[in-house]
Amino acid sequence: MYTNETSPELLSNLDNSPFTQQQLADLNEQALAMINQQQAYKESHPPSAIYRVATEGSQTRRGGVVQQATSPMAFTLDNGQKVKAAQKGDRVVYPDGSTAQIVTAAGEQYSHVALVGSYLSNGDEIINTLQNRCLIIGRVGVSKAEDFLPALESLKHEA
């Protein structure tokens, strides 16, 4: 199970370039300019947090489990198991058979995909995920969208 916990080492490695010096040397001027622009942005706004995408099998603080996720996004785990990403509106089932819905997520920009940290209709919270590859990076000086993991209090005011 994976959480949103980070270390300085993890944060510093998030922006490592996937390109070798040789690959960069072989790029045309336009592509190189775009990569340099992205790198300058990353240097100006270093990573400050991560938000992992929740999946089927993600657990909540009170013992619930995300079941039957409806997102078309899917992951193949290291053990070969395939799981779908959870999204706003998906159901969490508790050991006593009760259920709750996911009510906060990454927002419209990210197709309302649920995250570790998403809240449920009963006030519970998703605390982990089965996958470790897909995450959203929070950056210093970059504001999150208003609908990105809003506080439960703001949802009550909208109702």
Backbone torsions as a table, in degrees:
resi	resn	phi	psi	omega
1	MET	NA	141.6	-177.4
2	TYR	-119.9	145.0	-179.7
3	THR	-120.0	-173.2	177.0
4	ASN	-93.8	8.8	179.6
5	GLU	-65.5	141.3	-178.5
6	THR	-129.3	169.0	172.5
7	SER	-131.4	159.8	176.0
8	PRO	-55.5	-36.2	179.8
9	GLU	-65.1	-45.6	178.6
10	LEU	-60.4	-47.6	-179.4
11	LEU	-61.3	-40.6	-178.3
12	SER	-69.8	-24.3	-179.9
13	ASN	-86.2	-11.6	-176.4
14	LEU	-63.2	-31.4	-175.9
15	ASP	-100.4	12.8	176.9
16	ASN	-60.6	135.0	-179.0
17	SER	-68.8	137.6	176.2
18	PRO	-81.3	-4.4	-174.6
19	PHE	-100.0	140.8	172.5
20	THR	-81.7	165.7	176.9
21	GLN	-60.2	-37.5	179.2
22	GLN	-64.9	-43.6	178.5
23	GLN	-61.0	-42.3	178.6
24	LEU	-63.4	-39.8	-179.8
25	ALA	-64.9	-28.6	-177.8
26	ASP	-86.0	-6.9	-177.8
27	LEU	-77.3	152.8	174.9
28	ASN	-74.8	167.2	-173.1
29	GLU	-60.1	-40.5	-178.1
30	GLN	-66.2	-45.7	179.9
31	ALA	-64.3	-42.4	179.3
32	LEU	-63.7	-39.7	178.1
33	ALA	-63.1	-40.2	178.9
34	MET	-65.4	-43.7	178.8
35	ILE	-63.8	-42.2	178.8
36	ASN	-64.7	-37.0	177.7
37	GLN	-65.2	-44.2	177.7
38	GLN	-63.1	-39.7	179.9
39	GLN	-66.2	-39.6	177.9
40	ALA	-63.8	-40.4	176.9
41	TYR	-61.2	-46.5	180.0
42	LYS	-61.9	-39.0	179.2
43	GLU	-68.9	-34.0	178.7
44	SER	-76.1	-24.5	-176.9
45	HIS	-132.6	74.9	-177.5
46	PRO	-64.4	155.9	178.8
47	PRO	-60.8	139.2	178.2
48	SER	-124.3	-17.5	-178.2
49	ALA	-161.9	162.6	171.7
50	ILE	-127.4	153.4	177.6
51	TYR	-133.1	105.4	-178.3
52	ARG	-80.6	144.6	177.7
53	VAL	-73.7	129.1	177.6
54	ALA	-78.0	152.2	-178.4
55	THR	-134.0	173.4	167.7
56	GLU	-53.7	135.4	-178.7
57	GLY	94.4	-11.5	175.2
58	SER	-61.6	147.0	-176.9
59	GLN	-109.7	157.3	177.0
60	THR	-110.1	165.8	-179.3
61	ARG	-57.2	-34.8	-176.4
62	ARG	-96.2	14.0	173.8
63	GLY	94.3	7.4	176.5
64	GLY	-78.6	162.3	179.2
65	VAL	-133.2	133.2	175.9
66	VAL	-68.6	127.2	179.2
67	GLN	-128.5	148.3	176.8
68	GLN	49.1	62.8	176.2
69	ALA	-64.4	148.4	-174.2
70	THR	-109.1	-2.5	179.8
71	SER	-68.1	145.6	174.4
72	PRO	-73.6	-13.9	179.5
73	MET	-73.2	130.9	-179.2
74	ALA	-134.8	157.4	-178.5
75	PHE	-129.8	145.2	168.9
76	THR	-103.7	118.7	-178.3
77	LEU	-76.5	167.3	-179.5
78	ASP	-56.6	-29.2	-179.4
79	ASN	-86.5	4.2	178.9
80	GLY	92.5	-12.7	179.0
81	GLN	-65.9	138.9	176.7
82	LYS	-103.2	133.2	177.9
83	VAL	-135.0	148.3	176.7
84	LYS	-92.2	153.5	173.0
85	ALA	-72.7	142.8	175.7
86	ALA	-83.2	159.1	176.0
87	GLN	-145.4	167.8	179.4
88	LYS	-52.4	132.1	-179.1
89	GLY	99.3	-18.7	178.6
90	ASP	-68.0	159.8	-173.2
91	ARG	-100.1	144.1	172.9
92	VAL	-115.1	135.1	-178.9
93	VAL	-113.1	138.0	-179.7
94	TYR	-103.5	159.6	-178.3
95	PRO	-55.3	-28.8	-179.7
96	ASP	-84.8	3.7	178.9
97	GLY	91.9	-9.7	178.2
98	SER	-70.8	161.9	-178.3
99	THR	-134.3	163.4	173.8
100	ALA	-148.4	158.8	178.6
101	GLN	-106.5	149.1	173.9
102	ILE	-74.0	125.4	-176.0
103	VAL	-115.8	-13.8	173.9
104	THR	-124.9	150.1	-175.8
105	ALA	-156.3	-163.3	-176.0
106	ALA	-79.3	-3.8	176.7
107	GLY	91.1	174.3	-175.3
108	GLU	-59.5	-37.6	-179.6
109	GLN	-56.5	-30.0	-178.4
110	TYR	-114.3	30.1	177.0
111	SER	56.3	31.7	177.3
112	HIS	55.1	32.8	177.1
113	VAL	-66.6	139.6	179.5
114	ALA	-78.3	150.3	-177.3
115	LEU	-127.2	160.2	165.1
116	VAL	-61.2	123.2	-173.5
117	GLY	109.2	-10.0	176.0
118	SER	-67.3	142.7	178.0
119	TYR	-96.2	157.7	179.4
120	LEU	-110.2	166.8	-178.7
121	SER	-61.1	-21.3	179.1
122	ASN	-97.8	9.1	179.2
123	GLY	88.4	-5.3	178.2
124	ASP	-71.4	172.4	-175.5
125	GLU	-141.1	139.2	174.7
126	ILE	-72.3	129.5	-174.8
127	ILE	-113.6	-11.8	178.7
128	ASN	-157.9	175.7	-179.5
129	THR	-147.1	157.8	-180.0
130	LEU	-81.2	-19.7	-173.9
131	GLN	-105.5	151.7	-178.6
132	ASN	-123.5	12.0	-173.8
133	ARG	-103.4	-29.3	-173.5
134	CYS	-108.7	120.0	178.6
135	LEU	-148.9	161.9	175.0
136	ILE	-108.2	136.2	-177.6
137	ILE	-99.9	124.8	170.9
138	GLY	-84.0	140.7	-175.3
139	ARG	-127.0	145.0	177.7
140	VAL	-58.7	128.7	176.5
141	GLY	80.3	3.4	179.1
142	VAL	-114.3	116.2	-178.8
143	SER	-73.9	144.4	174.3
144	LYS	-81.7	153.1	176.1
145	ALA	-61.6	153.0	-178.1
146	GLU	-57.9	-32.5	-178.0
147	ASP	-94.1	13.0	177.2
148	PHE	-87.5	109.8	-179.7
149	LEU	43.0	57.7	179.3
150	PRO	-65.5	154.7	177.0
151	ALA	-68.0	149.1	179.3
152	LEU	-59.2	-33.3	-179.6
153	GLU	-59.8	-39.0	-179.3
154	SER	-67.5	-31.1	177.8
155	LEU	-68.9	-37.3	179.5
156	LYS	-65.0	-35.3	-179.4
157	HIS	-70.7	-28.4	-179.6
158	GLU	-74.8	-28.8	-175.0
159	ALA	-72.3	NA	NA
